[in-house]
Amino acid sequence: MEASEDWLVKSLRLYGDFHAFDLSGATRVLEWIDDKGVFVAGYESLKKNEILHLILPLRLSVKKNQGLFPERDFKVCHGGFSDKPVFDLKHVPETRLLVTSGRPGCSLQVWQIAEDSDVIKAVSTIAVHEEEGSLWPRMAVFSSVAPEVLHGTRLSSLRITDLESQKTTYTSGVGDSEVLSSLQVLGADTFAFCCTSGRLGLVDIRQKWAPSENLGSGPRSGGGRWCAEVRGMGQYPGPSIASLGSNGQLCLLDPRDLCHPVSSVQCPVSTPSPDPELLRVTWAPILDNCLAISGFDGTVQIYDVTSWSGVGSQVEPLFTHRGHIFLDANELDTAPLVTTHTWHPCKPRTLLSAANDASLHVWDWVDLRASC
């Protein structure tokens, strides 16, 4: 109780803004639609799970603080129900379509946001032919004139499917059985993959499968399970790929040389991730050289990677969000685990984070270095 009260006092100077909400169920999904709305979705087994389109409180939608606002809670704009857990959800830009994936991984579900009602309704399914027990398809969306979804459980099952015709427009064509942990579309013809082993690759779909990758070296040598994210190519100088391991190892890589990390550091995590599927590393879309990690405990850690170099050094976070631990801590038998986080697309230091206790936080952190 004393620790919680101490954190509440400290939070007055740690946050420029802070909002805490309780969802009806925990979510692994925080997917933006423009800069005012976000999708969440439940992931419980053996029950129907809500998919909700939430509008942020007005205070969080304005460019700068303009005083008090009457609405301080999320507003449900649209909603629907999924018969299976939703582990991932992608909004197809400039459309009213969503695609979801989860377990069992025998199909992807395509949804449509109604224009004349508040309903999110299922409209079609995309068959996934290689259902494998506990594995489920990773996915990313190509937003073109004819939207397509990139999906696969392993490298061998990677394919691109046209959402309207459901025709396959691309396959990897390889027998490689490495399991995927994440996929990310980089451009009209390029995407990145990360395998659970730490294997990374950049793929140009205009060519026969010949990815630029880190075979036999790079992050994968550290063991454990891995995830990765690429920031906008050419957006900032320096390495643009961040790869995070379940033991807290964090590697930065230059896409021109994936075999030799620019830096490899150890983040201060007390234990390896209890659920490596929840590992997440994200680049700040506006702040130079800042990234966030979660999936180890009830915190989200933010780092400034500007001065990182070499291999094996210990680093300290620039900021740690501990709100999921201390708020309602006395009501929990076990400490919560952060399930996902995301940066606000327009507000430099604002993030959303969710935990397995169904808490949802929106927080704007203060860079205390600037106030020194």
N, C-alpha and C positions, 0 to 999 in steps of 0.2 A: 504493500500500500504506500509506504514511504517513497519507494522508487518511482511509483506511478505519479505521486504528487510532485516529486522533484522534476520529473520529465515535463509535467504540465506547466510548471513555472518556467522551465528553460525554453519550452516551446514558444513562449511569447516573443523571444528574440530570434528563434531558429526559423520561424515561418513568417512569410509575408501574408500568407493566406492559408487556411486549413479548414477542410470540411470532411466530416465523417458520416457515412451512411451505412445502413444495414440492408442488404439485398435479401430476397426470399430464399435464396440458395447461393452457395459459393460459385464463383465463375473462374474459368481459366482463360476467358476471352475478354479483351478490351480492344474493340476495333472501331476506329474513328469513321464517322461520316461527316464530311466537312470539318469545321473547327468548333461546332456547337453540340454535336451529338455523338453518342458512343453506343455500341452494341455490347451486351453482356449475355451470357448463356450458361445454364446449369450443366453439370457434368456427372450427376449421380446416376448410378445403375438402377435398373429395375423400376424406373418411374418416368413419368413425363417431365421434361425439363423445359423451363421457360426460355425463350429467346426474346429479349427486350431491346427496343430502341429508346434510349434515354436522352433527353435534352438536358444539358448542363444548366445549373442555376444561372439566372441572368447575370449575377455578379461575376461569374467566371467567363462570360461571353463578351464582355466589354473590353475595349483596348486598355483602359486604365481605370483605377478606382474612382468611382463617381458617387461615393457615399453609400447610404443604405438602400437595400432592395427588398421588396416584400417577399419574393420567392427565394428561399434558401435551400431548397431540396431539388433533387432530380425530378423531372416530369416524364412520365411514360408516354411516348408518342405512338409507338406501335408494339405489338406483341404477338407471339405465337408459341406453339408447343412442339417439341421434338420428342419422338418416341425413344430415342437413344441418347446417351451422353454426348455433349458437344465439347470436343477437345480443341477445336480450332474453327474459326469463322472468318471469312473474307468478304468484304463488300466490294462489288465490282464497280469501280469508279464511273461516274456519270450515268449510272443505271439504277434501277430499283431492285437489283438482284443481289442475293447473298449465296455463298456456298459454305457448307459446313462439313466437318469430318469428325469422326469419333470411333469408338469401339462398340460393337464389332465393326471391323473395317471392310465390310463387303461392298460398300457404296459411299459415294458422296451425295449430299442432298442439296438441291438447288431450291432457293426460296425467293419469293417476290414480296416486296413491301407494297401493300395496297395504296392506291392513290385516293380512293373515295371512302376509306375506312381506316381503322387503327389495327388492321390485321396483317401479320406476317404469315404467309401461307406457303406450304410446300408445293412446288410446281413440277418437279421432275427429280429423277435420281440418275447418277452416273455410276454404272457398274464398275467395281474394282475386282478383277478376276483372281487376284492372289491373296485372298483373306488368310491371315496367319495369326491365329490365336490372339495374343496380347498386343500385336502390332496394329497400327492404324495409319492411314495415308497422310503424309505431309502434303501441303499444297501451297500454291501461290497463284495469283491471277495476272494474266496479261490483259491489259485494258486497251483494246484496239477497236476498230470499227465492228469487228466480230469478236466479242469477248471470249477468251479461252482460259481454261484452268490447267495449270501444271500440277501433276500429282504423282505420288508414288510412295511405296513402303520401303523398297530397296532400290538401288541404282538400276537393277535389271528391270524394274517395273515402271520406271519413269516414263511418263507420256504427257502429251498436251491434248486436251479434248475441247472441241468447240462447244460452247454452252448451248447454242441453239440447235445445231444439227446432231450433236453428240458424236460426231465423227472424230477419230483420232488423227491429228495433224502432225504429230511428231512422236517418236519413241527413241529411247536411248540405244536400243538394239544390241545391248551387251548382256552377258550372263553374270555380271558382277552381283554378288549377293549381299554387299555391305548395306547395313540398315541406315536409313536416313533419319536425321534429327531435325533438319530444317531446310526449307527451300525459299529462295527470294528472287523475284523478278527484278532485273537491273535495267532493262531497256526493252525496246520492241522485239529484239531478237536474242537477248542474252539473259541468263539466270545464273545464280550461285547455288551450290548445294553444300551441306555439311552433314557428314555421317556421324553416328554416335561415337565412332572411334577417334574422331577428330580430323578425319580426312576431309579436305576442302577442295572444291573445284569451281571453275568458272567456265560456262558452256555457251557457245554460239550455235544456235539451232539452224543457222544457214549452212552449217558444215556437218559432215559426218562426225559422229561422237569422237572428240579428241580434246577433252577438257584440259585447261591449264590447271594443274593440281599439285598437291604436296605429297605425292606418293612416297612412302618410305622415310619421311622426315617430318619436321614441323611439329605442330601441337600434339599430334597423336602419340608421340613418344612419351608423353607424360602419363599415359594410362587414364583410367576412368572414362566417363562419358562427356561428350562435348556438344556445344551449340555455338552458333556464330551469327554475326550480322555484318553486312557491308553498308557503309555510308555512301552517300552520293559521290560517284566517281568524279574527281576533280573539284569537288565542293570545297575542300580545304587541303592545304599541303600536308604531307606526311602519310603514314599508313592509314588505310581505309577499311581494313578488315579486323574485327575483334572476335577472338575465339575464346570461349570460356569453358573450363573443365570442372567436373563435379567436385574436385578437390580444392577449388579456388584458384587454380592457375589461370592466368589471363594473358593471352598472346596477341600482339598487334602485328599485322602483316601487310606488306605491300603487294598488291595484286600482280605486279610484274615479276615477283619472286616469292612464290608461296612456300618454297622449301626452306627458307631461312627467315624466321621471325625477326622483325625489327627490334622487338623487345618481348621478354617473357617474364612476368612478375607473379608474385604470390600475394593474393588478397587475404586479409585477415578474417578467415572464416573459422569458427570454432570446431566444426566437424564437416566432413564431406556432405554434399547435398543428400537429404533423406529421400528425395524423390527427384532423380536427375531429369525426368520429363518436364519438370517445372523450371529448370534452369533457363535464365533469360539474360541476354546482354543486348543493350540498345544504345545507339548513338543519339546524342541530342541533335535535333534537326536544325537548331538555330545557334546554340552555344558552340564556340570553337573547341574542339578536342575534349569534349566532355562525354562520358558514357555512364550508364547505370547497369547494375547487376542485381539479380534476385534469385531466389530458389534455394537458399541455404537455411533460412530461418525466417523470422518475422520481420526482417528488415529489407530495405532497398538501399544500396550503397551507390554513391555517385563519386566518380573519379575524374580528375583532370590529368590527361595523359601527355600533356605538352612536353614534359621533361623526361619521360620514360626512355630508358635505353638499356641495352645489355640483357643478360639472362640471370634469373634467380633472385633478383632483389625483392625485398619486402616493401609493400606500398601501403599507405593509409588513405582511407576515403576522404574526399573533400567534404562530404556530408553523408550522414546516415539517418534515414527515416525509420524511427522506432515506434511510430504511432500504433501499428498493429499489435505490438507487444504490450504497450502500457494502457491503451484504452480498453476497458472491459477485462483487463488481465485477471482481476479477482473472480471473474465468473467462469474461467476456463480451467479445465483439468490439465491441459497441456498447452504449451505456447503455440500460437498460430504460425502457419507457414504461408509466406507470400506465394500466391499462385501465378501472378503475372503483374506486369507494370507497363506503362507506356508514357511517352512524353507528349505534352500538348503540342499540336503542330504549329502554333503561333506564339504561345507564351513561353519565353526562353527557359524559365526555371520551374514551370508547372508540370507536375506528373500526376497520373492516376495510378493507384495500386490496389490490388485486391488480395484477400487472404482466404484460407480454407475455413474460416469462421463466418464467411459471408459478409465480411466488412469490406467496404469500398471507400477509399480515401482519395481526396483531391488536395494536393498540397503544393504550395509555392515556397521553395526553400530559399534561405538567405545565404549568400556567399559572405561568410564572416571575414574573409580576407579583405573585402572591399571596404569594411567598416573599421579596419585597424588603423 
